[in-house]
């Protein structure tokens, strides 16, 4: 964990509440930083879940057999697919907006978030590369 004495949030606490002891200010700042980090992690997980839901939506719309991914045309209801796809998209976008806000505020209060690379891939809509994509990229570089 970084030195919380030098974060903007801790400095503001100590400046605005002179009677607040330094150790108490650090404790408050640490608790708040942990909450922000958890929220960022939870939002990344939620976005990842929305991506999975979107990939698996076709399985939910094929009621003929739970073991078959094949969609029987007579069972497929395009309206349901569209509605569900839009719901997932809106929920995902809402989570991305919330993530952007929480990360921006974290950066203001505590300095740069340590794992911005992993957060950016979810904010930018990138999906983690699977092994074949990594192999293909490595072959291109070679």
C-alpha positions in Angstrom: 0.0 0.0 0.0 1.3 3.4 -0.8 2.1 6.2 1.7 -1.2 7.8 2.4 0.2 10.9 4.0 1.0 12.3 0.7 -2.3 11.7 -1.1 -4.5 14.7 -1.9 -7.4 13.2 0.1 -5.3 12.8 3.3 -3.8 16.3 3.0 -7.3 17.8 2.6 -8.5 15.9 5.7 -5.7 17.1 7.8 -5.9 20.7 6.5 -9.7 21.0 6.9 -9.9 19.2 10.2 -6.8 20.4 12.1 -8.0 18.6 15.3 -8.0 15.3 13.3 -4.8 13.4 14.2 -2.5 12.3 11.4 -3.0 8.6 12.2 -6.8 9.0 12.1 -6.6 10.8 8.8 -4.5 8.0 7.4 -6.9 5.4 8.7 -9.9 7.2 7.1 -8.0 7.6 3.8 -6.9 3.9 3.8 -10.5 2.7 4.4 -11.8 4.9 1.6 -9.0 3.8 -0.8 -9.9 0.2 -0.1 -13.6 0.8 -0.8 -12.7 2.6 -4.1 -10.4 -0.3 -5.1 -13.1 -2.9 -4.3 -15.6 -0.9 -6.3 -13.3 -0.8 -9.3 -12.7 -4.5 -9.1 -16.4 -5.2 -8.7 -17.2 -3.1 -11.8 -14.6 -4.8 -13.9 -16.0 -8.2 -12.8 -19.6 -6.9 -13.7 -18.5 -5.8 -17.1 -16.8 -9.1 -17.7 -20.0 -10.9 -16.7 -22.0 -8.8 -19.2 -19.6 -9.7 -21.9 -20.0 -13.4 -21.1 -23.8 -13.0 -21.0 -23.8 -11.4 -24.4 -21.7 -14.3 -25.8 -24.0 -16.9 -24.2 -27.3 -15.2 -25.1 -27.9 -17.6 -28.0 -28.0 -20.5 -25.6 -30.7 -18.8 -23.5 -32.8 -18.4 -26.6 -32.7 -22.1 -27.7 -35.2 -23.9 -25.5 -35.3 -27.1 -27.5 -32.3 -28.7 -25.8 -30.1 -27.4 -23.0 -27.3 -29.5 -24.3 -27.4 -28.2 -27.9 -26.3 -24.8 -29.0 -28.2 -25.2 -32.3 -31.1 -22.8 -32.7 -34.2 -24.3 -34.2 -35.7 -21.6 -36.4 -39.3 -22.2 -35.1 -38.0 -21.7 -31.5 -36.0 -18.6 -32.1 -37.7 -15.4 -31.1 -35.8 -12.5 -32.6 -37.7 -10.0 -30.5 -36.5 -11.7 -27.3 -33.0 -11.9 -28.6 -33.0 -8.2 -29.5 -34.6 -7.1 -26.2 -32.1 -9.2 -24.2 -29.1 -8.0 -26.3 -30.1 -4.4 -25.8 -30.6 -4.9 -22.0 -27.2 -6.4 -21.6 -25.6 -3.6 -23.8 -27.3 -0.9 -21.7 -26.3 -2.5 -18.4 -22.7 -2.9 -19.6 -22.5 0.7 -20.8 -23.9 1.9 -17.5 -21.2 -0.2 -15.6 -18.5 1.3 -17.9 -19.6 4.8 -17.2 -19.7 4.1 -13.4 -16.2 2.6 -13.7 -14.9 5.6 -15.5 -16.3 7.9 -12.8 -14.9 5.8 -9.9 -11.4 5.5 -11.5 -11.3 9.2 -12.2 -12.2 10.0 -8.6 -9.8 7.5 -7.3 -7.0 9.1 -9.3 -7.9 12.5 -8.0 -8.0 11.4 -4.3 -5.2 8.8 -4.2 -3.0 9.2 -7.3 -2.9 6.9 -10.4 -4.6 3.6 -10.0 -2.0 0.9 -10.0 -3.6 -1.5 -12.5 -4.9 0.8 -15.2 -4.0 -1.6 -18.0 -6.5 -4.1 -16.8 -9.1 -1.4 -16.1 -8.6 0.1 -19.5 -9.3 -3.1 -21.4 -12.8 -3.2 -19.8 -13.5 0.6 -20.2 -12.5 0.4 -23.9 -14.5 -2.7 -24.6 -11.5 -4.9 -25.3 -11.8 -8.5 -24.5 -8.8 -10.4 -23.1 -6.9 -12.2 -25.8 -7.2 -15.9 -25.9 -4.1 -18.0 -26.5 -4.6 -18.2 -30.3 -4.7 -14.4 -30.6 -1.5 -14.1 -28.5 0.2 -16.8 -30.6 -0.8 -15.0 -33.8 0.4 -11.7 -32.5 3.8 -13.2 -31.5 4.1 -14.8 -35.0 3.5 -11.4 -36.6 6.3 -9.8 -34.5 8.8 -12.6 -35.3 
